[in-house]
Amino acid sequence: MRVRAFAMALVGLLLITGFLRPAAGGPAPGGGIVFPIVGDPTFNPWHPRHFVESIFVTRVLFNGLTKWGKESRWVGDLAESWDVAADGLTWTFKLRRGVKWHDGRDFTADDVKFTYDIVLNPRLGATGRAAFTSIQEVRVVDPNTVQFLLSVPQASIVAVVGVNAGIIPRHAFAGVAPENYWTHDAFNKRMPIGTGAYKMKEYVSGSYVTLEKNPNYFGGAPSIDTITYKVLPDVNAQVAQFLAGDLTLLFIDNPVLVKAVQGRPNVEVNTLPQNNFYYIAPSHRNPLFQDRRVRQAMMYAWDRPAMIRGFLEGFATPASGPITPVLKNYFNPNVKTYEFDRARARQLLAEAGWTPGSDGILVKGGQRFRFSLMYPTIQYFEPLAALVQQYYRAVGIDVVLDGRDFNTLIQNLLARRYDAMMVWWIMPEDPDFFNYAHSSAADRGFNVPMYANKEADALLEAGRKASTVAERERIYKKFQELAAEDLPYLYLWWPNEIRAWNKRLKGVPPIHLRAAFQWVNEWKLE
Amino acid sequence: MGRYLLERAFQALVVLIVVSTLTFAMVSLAPGGPAIMMTMESTPEQREALAHQLGLDQPLPVRYFKWIGSALRADFGRSFGDRRKVNEVILERLPNTLLLGGTALVLSILIGIPAGIISATRRYSLSDYVVTFFSFIGVSIPAFWFAILLILMFTVHLDWLPASGMAAPGMPFSLANRLSHLILPATVLATATLPNLVRFMRSALIEEIGQDYVRTARAKGLPNRQVLSRHALRNAMIPVVTVLGVLIPRLAGGAVITETIFGWPGMGQLAVSSTIGRDYPMVMGITVVVAVVVIVSNLLVDLAYGWLDPRITYG
């Protein structure tokens, strides 16, 4: 891994120094835009193999019931309006009329039911199924109305039906038995049929996918003729190709590479906060971390602004909790924060009964403060983990580094085999943090720290039952106070999304790119 | 000869069975699991359902015999990722890799063998030093760095050549277009293989030139050119052919780094992504294909020995 890191640094340096500065920003693409994806996409948004390389394609091919709006709130997509019964258990969605599939057939409530029956079928293991666990049944009321029947109230359902929840056509699966849905290559891998702004034009496996505009798109005909997704697994190659003008826009995954594209003519680099947070999840089942003061000391012990400068070129904000400022009114800015303060960290550890041993490592009742930190060996995690180790060593905590390839890391995460885990969450734009911190999710859900706190449970349950926005705001603000004080997770930062595009590209709304792609019909090439 | 080939075919079958058994055991026992099951967002029920669909709920020996049963009928099953047929995917990727690897090989032979001959016949001359210098650069330069360097130079700066893929999206096939996409990746790949040929050609030829039969040929008045082409070169080719026998399977297995950087949809890229994703059937399919290439190229090398040196017989 060290060799690889060195290699990456070498290539990064080559790109940054520009080595050869192009005379002009690079030729502009023609009537279409080109975007890189890291692998061969799967066109069925429910396919177990629908990962990040597919999201940007399916979000353009298909529509969900709702989508994340340009004004940073949920708006209707295939659904026109919705309401919820007083008990919070029945949600009724009115569907948009006159919507056509790419093959000209009518979109109806039957398609919505067909799609959700796939998700709700436990034998299929559709991707993202975990988000829909409170949905019991989807019922067709009439061709333009569907009802979602929940087992427990969940106010965030409007967000849930809008994230990678594209509705797919029932007729494309006619005659296919459910157990063969994932091997139905004709739809999943060759000719998807959606309702979206663009439809399939050409797909060369392993190379690229080209979509062409759908003039009958219900959201308004797109202006750009085609979108081409090029399969380019290597980020350095992506940057090089962007500089060459072969790509119209791209994500910059590693902030170090920003320097390579910044300041070039015709290139716009912009950044915005996302609803993500990076964290260390200490196992709350490990006696080491059970004292709240210890967790607080671990927050005081690191200098996050310095780390953000070092690894992220400043493109992040130290996180005060799991609910990010992206959620506007739900965000609570008045919670306990943790500035870098080693003295305070040492004092809290001392209060918790830990005293420095002969080698400077803390000891309590004969036990040394030593734990192993698991993290994936991707992005900048390797140097980050080494730095965390240094910060903790300085207050007497001995960290053993345990970097894993992502696949093995997930295996351990699912089996809950770790002292502490350093990863991140990308969450739907809703404050509902139930799945990530409720005690019921400690063994088998997203609750990676295995956190169990009655007060937090009560707030998270109340938040799901709350029917008004004002009530939800009050509950989640209270939850944030608790989350800052009690620290279910040790928060690192909210990273910014960094995007770069050719200046000819206009009209991309100021929301994260995954959502902005759902407004692609409004993008323009000048 | 027929008997020899039969023996070799039998050996090949044994090798294939051993290789596939070992690979099957290793990939199945590696930590982690198929990527579609290893997502943070999955629930235990979801993973159980997928394990059942993939047949992973059956014991390892059962899975192995099922696999080998269908593999004997040349059916490698379906990918654990996007669930496409392994055969279909490999048949899509193999020609791309053969095209890239073949071009690199031809380039290496066309440049490497003459360069090695020049280097050997004009030992310690300026041309020898130049050839030696560039061979060392070639073996030392890391592919990922050289590839990005070429892209920056020929695509970003000069805008002469495309930087990725096998063709410009949406354009009808044209030979010129394909060739322009081939130049950069083939150059990177050939830069790594070429020095091997040069060095082996040079040292083998130097050794032959010092032999008695070469002195005899010269003594009977044969011109230098004919001494080389008729006598020395033919014998010097034996170690070179051996190196080719090693290079061919390496190129057919796909050049991971080159393919990844240039977005070339070949076997190397596929092998890496399926290994990372623990796509067992795909890994197995690729292993068998590469093993077959190794076996066949070894056989060809052995047959070439006999053609180059009639003293070598088979039996």
Chai-1 contact restraints between the chains, C-beta under 6 A:
chainA,res_idxA,chainB,res_idxB,connection_type,confidence,min_distance_angstrom,max_distance_angstrom,comment,restraint_id
A,A7,B,F144,contact,1.0,0.0,6.0,A-B,restraint_1
A,V11,B,I148,contact,1.0,0.0,6.0,A-B,restraint_2
A,L14,B,I148,contact,1.0,0.0,6.0,A-B,restraint_3
A,F19,B,L152,contact,1.0,0.0,6.0,A-B,restraint_4
A,L20,B,L152,contact,1.0,0.0,6.0,A-B,restraint_5
A,L20,B,H157,contact,1.0,0.0,6.0,A-B,restraint_6
A,P22,B,V156,contact,1.0,0.0,6.0,A-B,restraint_7
A,P22,B,H157,contact,1.0,0.0,6.0,A-B,restraint_8
A,T42,B,D82,contact,1.0,0.0,6.0,A-B,restraint_9
A,P48,B,I36,contact,1.0,0.0,6.0,A-B,restraint_10
A,P48,B,L50,contact,1.0,0.0,6.0,A-B,restraint_11
A,R49,B,I36,contact,1.0,0.0,6.0,A-B,restraint_12
A,R49,B,G81,contact,1.0,0.0,6.0,A-B,restraint_13
A,R49,B,D82,contact,1.0,0.0,6.0,A-B,restraint_14
A,P122,B,E45,contact,1.0,0.0,6.0,A-B,restraint_15
A,R123,B,A49,contact,1.0,0.0,6.0,A-B,restraint_16
A,G125,B,Q46,contact,1.0,0.0,6.0,A-B,restraint_17
A,G125,B,A49,contact,1.0,0.0,6.0,A-B,restraint_18
A,G125,B,L50,contact,1.0,0.0,6.0,A-B,restraint_19
A,R129,B,Q46,contact,1.0,0.0,6.0,A-B,restraint_20
A,A130,B,E41,contact,1.0,0.0,6.0,A-B,restraint_21
A,A130,B,T43,contact,1.0,0.0,6.0,A-B,restraint_22
A,W182,B,R83,contact,1.0,0.0,6.0,A-B,restraint_23
A,T183,B,R83,contact,1.0,0.0,6.0,A-B,restraint_24
A,D185,B,R84,contact,1.0,0.0,6.0,A-B,restraint_25
A,K189,B,R84,contact,1.0,0.0,6.0,A-B,restraint_26
A,S205,B,E92,contact,1.0,0.0,6.0,A-B,restraint_27
A,G206,B,P265,contact,1.0,0.0,6.0,A-B,restraint_28
A,S207,B,G165,contact,1.0,0.0,6.0,A-B,restraint_29
A,S207,B,P265,contact,1.0,0.0,6.0,A-B,restraint_30
A,Y208,B,P169,contact,1.0,0.0,6.0,A-B,restraint_31
A,T210,B,P169,contact,1.0,0.0,6.0,A-B,restraint_32
A,T210,B,G170,contact,1.0,0.0,6.0,A-B,restraint_33
A,T228,B,P169,contact,1.0,0.0,6.0,A-B,restraint_34
A,V231,B,G263,contact,1.0,0.0,6.0,A-B,restraint_35
A,L232,B,G263,contact,1.0,0.0,6.0,A-B,restraint_36
A,P233,B,T260,contact,1.0,0.0,6.0,A-B,restraint_37
A,D234,B,T260,contact,1.0,0.0,6.0,A-B,restraint_38
A,D234,B,I261,contact,1.0,0.0,6.0,A-B,restraint_39
A,N236,B,I148,contact,1.0,0.0,6.0,A-B,restraint_40
A,A237,B,I261,contact,1.0,0.0,6.0,A-B,restraint_41
A,A240,B,I148,contact,1.0,0.0,6.0,A-B,restraint_42
A,A240,B,I151,contact,1.0,0.0,6.0,A-B,restraint_43
A,Q241,B,A163,contact,1.0,0.0,6.0,A-B,restraint_44
A,Q241,B,S164,contact,1.0,0.0,6.0,A-B,restraint_45
A,L243,B,V156,contact,1.0,0.0,6.0,A-B,restraint_46
A,A244,B,T155,contact,1.0,0.0,6.0,A-B,restraint_47
A,A244,B,V156,contact,1.0,0.0,6.0,A-B,restraint_48
A,A244,B,A163,contact,1.0,0.0,6.0,A-B,restraint_49
A,N407,B,G32,contact,1.0,0.0,6.0,A-B,restraint_50
A,N407,B,M38,contact,1.0,0.0,6.0,A-B,restraint_51
A,N407,B,R278,contact,1.0,0.0,6.0,A-B,restraint_52
A,T408,B,P31,contact,1.0,0.0,6.0,A-B,restraint_53
A,T408,B,G32,contact,1.0,0.0,6.0,A-B,restraint_54
A,I410,B,M38,contact,1.0,0.0,6.0,A-B,restraint_55
A,Q411,B,G32,contact,1.0,0.0,6.0,A-B,restraint_56
A,R444,B,P44,contact,1.0,0.0,6.0,A-B,restraint_57
